[in-house]
Amino acid sequence: MAPKRKEPKRGRGRPSIKDDDQVRLKLLHAAAELFASYEYRAVSIRQISAKAGVNTAMVHYYFTDKAGMYNAMMEQVSLPVEKMLNEIAKRDDLSIEEFIDSFISAMTENPWYPIFIVREGIIGEGPIRDATSERLRSAMGPAMFRALENDRINGRLREDLDLSLVTMTLSSMLTFPFLVRPLMEKVLGLSFDKKGLKQLTAHTTDVLLHGIRENQNISREQ
């Protein structure tokens, strides 16, 4: 009978193979919650480890340092959104309506995404800001521009509009509700459940495409 195979010894302080993925996911989840509430420089490895209920050495074991952990956390939070954006950006028939619907649906499943994008990609500093800004530029930009260009080609968008400015306006309309969600729920009584998000999608599309004036014949110069 062949001798029983011995399991390789673990290094001191390292998790077992069975627990390896679970510990890593705990750290990533803890990091996401903390980075969603505080900017990058205000969160420490010790805080992340304590929230995850593991030793600080685990952060270095899995991610080398805080920057490595942040990048890994951003990958986990961003990939579902970026995958969706990259897929719809390839479509020649993508419209503004479909883009808005797809984006808000993705934000519903990944509520931390807009918080990270604004906090670290716009307000943040250094390499973290540069990396986050690049993620936004390479994912959201192409999909939104494709939708705007398709609508212009098909006569659904005014020729005199600057698409860069329209992109800025639409980006604000899409991300702001999620950035201030607690305030909107408390002050305005808005709901972010399935029904509320459906209303938000319809409202955003309607206001962007048709404006808020009752008389559409009023001169644009007034």
Steps between C-alpha positions, in 0.01 A plus 500: 500500500637841403598725790254773592587832334590774746354847462761774455569698812362849517716798567455654841189717518371400156145367454433144391432435133136442592466842666721690256228642272267572790760710685584693183133573432448616859783749459366626167149541640630684806713725279204581276284603796771720652607661173136571423480707819849653517754622247803286421752670728262488800474120500776291658600137456427450870141625456441271203644199682294570813178530300577175318591329829844388383863577578661800328762265356229362271481830313870477416468129421224552243552853371853615602381840625198730525533617140501140380191428707320806369572403140375146564187635667437735207535207262229313688266799521564633149524191282125424481427863403791525258414168336147624433624836368758340271240262358240764417769735362544258210138531389423707192136538606560613860274792595502749786192335650669160504823642640320672790300187577813279493703739715238546772442125511873447547513762778217320676712186516825689574408803717859564605623561145402869461627579850847365422508665159424846637695480824823352363476573128407866530570622854785263582871552447799320351515161327170378648318793340677443167414129496136562596461777243637271232247232591219751458638641175555162337167346607222758535624745235487276190156358582345840565655654188383206288141553620516876436656458155245236401213726603652788304548286188139382526365853539403466864752754631537868415791574268598819685577324829859450617524129579770561764265729690210258459725227640578716803130571557396137465785380726379736772138390467595134517742505793371775733191311628720210615759728662236666719259209530450524882420872468258446212320226692473707819432850363308432181352165596634337185521124484787303350312174480415336167198724440685817602797425276265436208352846559850650525595341168190637327541845657870531409430398142202734466675806648818446299321454169203735541595755768264638763332788318135459416522705179768344281459779244661760728819633346819339630656845523250621762 
